[in-house]
Each structure stands twice: as C-alpha cells, then as structure tokens.
Amino acid sequence: MGTITINVDDEIEKEFRKLANEESKGKKGFLGDAITEAMKKWIQEKEQKEISIREIKILKRGFKLGKITYKKREELYAGK
C-alpha cells in the first residue's frame, strides 16, 4: 500500500472529510477509502475520455462496408 503526502485547500479538505465520514458512518480508514474511490473514479474518467477521442477519430475516418446489393428486405429471402 502506498503513502501519498499532499496539500489540499482547507475548505476542500474539510468538506471532503465531512462527506467521507458521513458516507462511511465513521468507520476506521474512511478517509483512505474515500480518497482511493475518488482516485479510481478520476482514472476511469481520464481513460474514458481517451477512448472517446480515439473512437471519434475512427468514426471520422469512416468505414468501408462494401456495396449494398439489396434494395428491399424481401430480396434477401427471394432465393429461399
């Protein structure tokens, strides 16, 4: 388990501690759990943003799906 020493704005820290304590009902280790959850969420958001950017680039390039040879749904079943 890692240890991180950080400086946080006093008001943010106060509010974070208050909310984390309320959420966990004061159980031991509540602050570490809350910060771990916040860090996981931040990482997921950043990864999702990267995925979105990559997928948008793919969509802008377009897809070659071949030539459409059927104009009506019934034509798909004509030979059966």
BAPA-486864 format. One record per residue (C-alpha): residue in three letters; x, y, z; residue number from 1. Coordinates in nm, 2 decimals. Each point is the difference from the previous one (the first is absolute). Example, Ala and Ser with C-alpha at 12.3 -4.5 7.8 and 13.67 -1.06 7.14 Angstrom:
2
{site ala; {1.23; -0.45; 0.78}; 1}
{site ser; {0.14; 0.34; -0.07}; 2}
% end
This chain:
80
{site met; {0.00; 0.00; 0.00}; 1}
{site gly; {0.14; 0.34; -0.10}; 2}
{site thr; {0.02; 0.32; 0.21}; 3}
{site ile; {-0.06; 0.34; -0.16}; 4}
{site thr; {0.05; 0.33; 0.17}; 5}
{site ile; {-0.19; 0.28; -0.16}; 6}
{site asn; {-0.11; 0.36; 0.06}; 7}
{site val; {-0.37; 0.07; -0.05}; 8}
{site asp; {-0.20; 0.32; 0.04}; 9}
{site asp; {-0.13; 0.02; 0.36}; 10}
{site glu; {-0.37; 0.04; -0.10}; 11}
{site ile; {0.02; -0.29; -0.25}; 12}
{site glu; {0.17; -0.22; 0.26}; 13}
{site lys; {-0.26; 0.09; 0.26}; 14}
{site glu; {-0.30; -0.08; -0.23}; 15}
{site phe; {0.16; -0.32; -0.13}; 16}
{site arg; {0.07; -0.13; 0.35}; 17}
{site lys; {-0.36; 0.09; 0.11}; 18}
{site leu; {-0.16; -0.18; -0.30}; 19}
{site ala; {0.23; -0.30; 0.02}; 20}
{site asn; {-0.06; -0.04; 0.37}; 21}
{site glu; {-0.38; 0.02; -0.05}; 22}
{site glu; {0.01; -0.24; -0.29}; 23}
{site ser; {0.20; -0.26; 0.19}; 24}
{site lys; {-0.18; 0.06; 0.33}; 25}
{site gly; {0.34; 0.07; 0.17}; 26}
{site lys; {0.16; -0.34; -0.05}; 27}
{site lys; {0.37; -0.03; 0.03}; 28}
{site gly; {0.19; 0.09; -0.31}; 29}
{site phe; {-0.28; 0.19; -0.16}; 30}
{site leu; {0.22; 0.28; -0.13}; 31}
{site gly; {0.24; -0.24; -0.18}; 32}
{site asp; {-0.30; -0.19; -0.15}; 33}
{site ala; {-0.16; 0.32; -0.12}; 34}
{site ile; {0.32; 0.13; -0.16}; 35}
{site thr; {0.06; -0.33; -0.16}; 36}
{site glu; {-0.35; 0.00; -0.15}; 37}
{site ala; {0.05; 0.36; -0.12}; 38}
{site met; {0.33; -0.09; -0.16}; 39}
{site lys; {-0.16; -0.30; -0.18}; 40}
{site lys; {-0.28; 0.21; -0.13}; 41}
{site trp; {0.24; 0.26; -0.13}; 42}
{site ile; {0.21; -0.27; -0.17}; 43}
{site gln; {-0.31; -0.15; -0.16}; 44}
{site glu; {-0.12; 0.35; -0.13}; 45}
{site lys; {0.34; 0.06; -0.15}; 46}
{site glu; {0.01; -0.34; -0.17}; 47}
{site gln; {-0.35; 0.04; -0.13}; 48}
{site lys; {0.09; 0.34; -0.15}; 49}
{site glu; {0.30; -0.15; -0.18}; 50}
{site ile; {-0.23; -0.28; -0.13}; 51}
{site ser; {-0.25; 0.25; -0.12}; 52}
{site ile; {0.26; 0.21; -0.18}; 53}
{site arg; {0.14; -0.31; -0.17}; 54}
{site glu; {-0.34; -0.13; -0.11}; 55}
{site ile; {-0.11; 0.34; -0.13}; 56}
{site lys; {0.32; 0.00; -0.22}; 57}
{site ile; {-0.10; -0.35; -0.13}; 58}
{site leu; {-0.35; 0.12; -0.08}; 59}
{site lys; {0.13; 0.31; -0.18}; 60}
{site arg; {0.21; -0.23; -0.23}; 61}
{site gly; {-0.31; -0.19; -0.09}; 62}
{site phe; {-0.07; -0.37; -0.07}; 63}
{site lys; {0.00; -0.19; -0.33}; 64}
{site leu; {-0.28; -0.24; 0.04}; 65}
{site gly; {-0.01; -0.12; -0.36}; 66}
{site lys; {-0.26; 0.04; -0.26}; 67}
{site ile; {-0.37; -0.03; 0.08}; 68}
{site thr; {-0.16; -0.25; -0.24}; 69}
{site tyr; {-0.35; -0.01; 0.14}; 70}
{site lys; {-0.25; 0.29; -0.01}; 71}
{site lys; {-0.29; -0.18; 0.17}; 72}
{site arg; {-0.01; -0.24; 0.29}; 73}
{site glu; {-0.20; -0.25; -0.21}; 74}
{site glu; {0.30; -0.04; -0.24}; 75}
{site leu; {0.20; -0.16; 0.28}; 76}
{site tyr; {-0.25; -0.29; 0.02}; 77}
{site ala; {-0.08; -0.03; -0.38}; 78}
{site gly; {0.22; -0.30; -0.06}; 79}
{site lys; {-0.13; -0.21; 0.29}; 80}
% end
